[in-house]
Amino acid sequence: MARLREKYQKEIVGAMKKEFGYTNDAETPRITKVVLNSGVGKFAKDEKMVELIEKGLTLIAGQKAVRTKAKKSIAGFKSRQGMDIGVKATLRGDRMYHFVDRLISVALPRTRDFHGIDLKNIDQNGNLTLGIKEDIVFPETSHEKAGQIFGFQVTVVTNAGKKEGERLLALFGFPLKKAAK
């Protein structure tokens, strides 16, 4: 079992019930999924680069990443319908908890000039969205391919409101900045 899942079941559920007055474990907010997404941008026509981004995201996620295709042609973006425009992976269950554990304990501390997650990154539904500028903050990616560094977004989806979501993410160990008063 994932370390963070155990922490959720043994510590976080009790703390959330006590703080917000939940009467049942099932109504306690939880992380439902984590979505990793990378747009290929200017590399859309370069099949090798799209393949490298797909392999990199697969290594980071721990499961096969899938390509996303353009739904319609947009001349301003030079994209055609059906063209590969991104790569994504949706994590649930133990893989999700393993990824969140690596994100909190390994990747974020290795990020250059990182001073915590701003509370404005959490939306009204308690979902956290982060931008990772360089994939090399994860140890799974090799450092030999330094010319092909790519960025991606991480969205941690919860079933909570804003205040409950902030507290839930703080209890999981996300380094949230304190609100300026």
C-alpha positions in Angstrom: 0.0 0.0 0.0 1.2 3.5 -0.8 2.7 5.5 2.1 0.4 8.5 1.5 -2.7 6.3 1.3 -1.9 4.9 4.8 -1.3 8.5 6.0 -4.7 9.5 4.6 -6.5 6.7 6.3 -4.8 6.9 9.6 -4.2 10.6 10.2 -5.8 12.9 7.6 -9.4 11.5 7.8 -9.4 11.9 11.6 -8.0 15.4 11.4 -10.5 16.5 8.7 -13.4 15.0 10.7 -12.4 16.8 13.8 -11.7 20.2 12.1 -14.7 20.3 9.7 -17.2 18.2 11.7 -17.7 15.3 9.3 -19.5 12.4 10.8 -18.6 9.7 8.3 -15.3 8.7 6.7 -17.0 8.6 3.3 -17.9 12.3 3.3 -14.3 13.3 4.1 -12.7 15.0 1.1 -10.0 13.0 -0.7 -7.7 13.3 -3.8 -9.6 11.6 -6.6 -7.1 11.7 -9.4 -3.9 13.4 -10.7 -3.7 14.5 -14.3 -0.3 15.2 -16.0 -0.6 17.2 -19.2 2.0 18.5 -21.6 1.3 20.5 -24.8 3.8 19.9 -27.6 3.5 23.4 -28.9 6.0 24.2 -31.6 7.1 20.5 -31.8 3.7 19.4 -33.1 5.2 18.7 -36.5 8.3 17.0 -35.1 7.3 13.3 -34.5 10.5 12.5 -32.7 10.1 15.3 -30.2 6.4 14.3 -29.6 7.6 10.8 -29.0 10.3 11.9 -26.5 7.7 14.0 -24.6 5.4 11.0 -24.5 8.2 8.7 -23.3 9.2 11.2 -20.6 5.7 11.7 -19.3 5.3 7.9 -19.3 8.4 7.5 -17.1 7.3 10.2 -14.7 3.7 9.0 -14.4 4.6 5.3 -14.1 1.9 4.4 -16.7 1.5 4.9 -20.5 0.8 8.5 -21.5 -1.6 9.1 -24.3 -1.5 11.7 -27.1 -4.2 14.3 -27.3 -5.4 15.4 -30.8 -6.8 18.7 -32.0 -10.6 18.7 -32.3 -10.6 21.3 -35.0 -8.2 23.2 -37.3 -7.0 26.6 -36.0 -5.0 28.6 -38.5 -3.5 30.9 -35.9 -2.0 28.0 -34.1 -1.1 26.2 -37.3 -2.9 23.1 -36.2 -5.0 20.8 -38.2 -7.9 18.6 -37.0 -6.5 15.2 -35.8 -2.9 16.6 -35.3 -1.1 15.5 -32.1 -1.1 18.6 -29.9 -0.3 17.2 -26.4 0.3 14.2 -24.2 -1.5 13.4 -20.9 -1.7 10.7 -18.2 -4.4 10.3 -15.6 -3.4 8.6 -12.4 -5.7 7.0 -9.9 -5.3 4.7 -6.9 -1.9 3.6 -5.7 -0.1 5.1 -8.8 -1.6 8.4 -7.9 -0.5 8.2 -4.3 3.0 7.2 -5.4 3.2 10.1 -7.8 2.0 12.6 -5.2 4.6 11.3 -2.7 7.4 11.7 -5.3 6.1 15.1 -6.2 6.1 16.4 -2.6 9.3 14.7 -1.3 11.5 14.7 -4.4 10.5 16.9 -7.3 9.3 20.1 -5.6 12.4 20.4 -3.3 14.6 19.9 -6.5 12.8 22.7 -8.3 14.9 25.8 -8.8 13.8 29.0 -6.9 10.9 27.1 -5.3 9.4 28.9 -2.3 6.1 27.1 -1.8 2.8 26.7 -3.7 0.7 29.8 -3.9 -2.8 29.5 -2.6 -4.2 31.0 -5.8 -3.2 27.8 -7.6 -6.1 26.1 -5.7 -9.5 26.7 -7.5 -12.9 26.9 -5.9 -13.3 23.1 -6.1 -10.2 22.5 -4.1 -8.2 21.4 -7.1 -4.4 22.2 -7.2 -2.8 23.0 -10.6 1.0 23.3 -10.8 3.3 24.0 -13.7 6.6 22.1 -13.8 9.0 23.9 -16.1 11.6 21.1 -16.4 11.0 17.4 -16.4 14.5 16.8 -15.0 13.3 17.6 -11.4 12.0 14.0 -11.4 14.8 11.4 -11.0 13.2 9.0 -13.5 14.2 11.2 -16.5 17.7 10.9 -17.8 20.0 13.9 -17.7 21.8 13.0 -20.9 18.9 14.4 -23.0 19.3 17.9 -21.7 18.5 19.4 -25.1 14.9 17.9 -24.9 13.7 19.3 -21.6 10.0 19.8 -21.5 7.5 21.3 -19.1 4.1 20.0 -18.1 1.2 20.7 -15.8 0.1 18.7 -12.8 -3.5 18.9 -11.6 -4.4 17.3 -8.3 -8.2 16.8 -8.3 -10.1 16.7 -5.0 -13.7 16.4 -4.1 -13.6 19.3 -1.6 -14.3 23.0 -1.6 -11.6 25.7 -1.5 -11.0 25.8 2.3 -11.3 22.0 2.8 -9.1 21.5 -0.3 -6.4 23.8 1.1 -6.4 22.0 4.4 -6.5 18.5 2.8 -3.4 19.4 0.6 -1.6 20.9 3.6 -2.2 17.7 5.6 -0.8 15.6 2.8 2.3 17.7 3.0 2.1 20.0 0.0 4.3 23.1 0.8 1.6 25.7 0.6 2.5 29.4 1.2 0.7 31.1 4.1 -1.9 33.6 3.0 -0.8 37.2 3.2 -2.9 39.1 5.7 
